Amino acid sequence: MFSRILLAATLAAVSVTAASTASAAEPQAGKVTVVFDRALPNVPGKTMKGVLVEYAPGGSSPAHFHPKSAFIYATVLEGAVRSKVGDAPEKVYKAGEHFVEQPGDFHAVSANASATEPSRLLAVFVLDSTEGDLVRPVKP
């Protein structure tokens, strides 16, 4: 009886280890937190939102679009971020550097440039107040 319990426990441990190893190979998605959301008093119908994006080492976000009304200014707060927006070439932005996204731009690459260090960026959106979702993933 004891040997069956030991065998079951060993198999369970191997299964958990295999599952965690498989998921470790996939890039971890960025953590997105809205840190500011305010209607612009001098621009009726427009809102400003601040979004903190945190990437674990090797983390990334899937290719996406933002609302067609959104103008976005992003600044890297920590580490380095790989980004490809619109027709511009892919580039690595380091802490203190920034980039912009024009309304309707396609964001093909958004990822931590490091496999060992975390990265963070702050994206500031100015968009129509009626917009709900800030990100629209590209459908396969």
C-alpha positions, 0 to 999 in steps of 0.5 A: 500500500505504501509503495502505491502511495509513494508511486502516486506522489512521485508521479504527481511531482513529475507532472507538476515539474513538467507542467511548470517547465513547459509554462516557463518556456512560454513568455510571461505576459506583461502585468497592466495596471491603470494608475490614472483615469481622468476626463480632460476638463478642457477637451470635452469627450477626451480622457487621459489614462496612465497605464503601468506595464510591468514585464518579468524577465523575458516577458512580452505582450501579444501584437495588438492595436489600441483604440483608433482615437488613442494617442499614446506616449510611453516612457520606460521607467526601468530596464529596457523594452523592445518595441515595434510600432507602425512602420518604424523599425523594431527598437530597444528603449532604455530607462528614461527613453520614450516612444509614441503611438499614433491613433490606429498604429499597429503595435507588433512587438512589445517585450522586455529586452532582457531575459534576466532583469524586469522592465516597466513602462508608463503609457499615457493615453489620450482617447475618446472618453467612450472607449472601454478596452485599451488593447485589442489583440490581433486575432490569429 
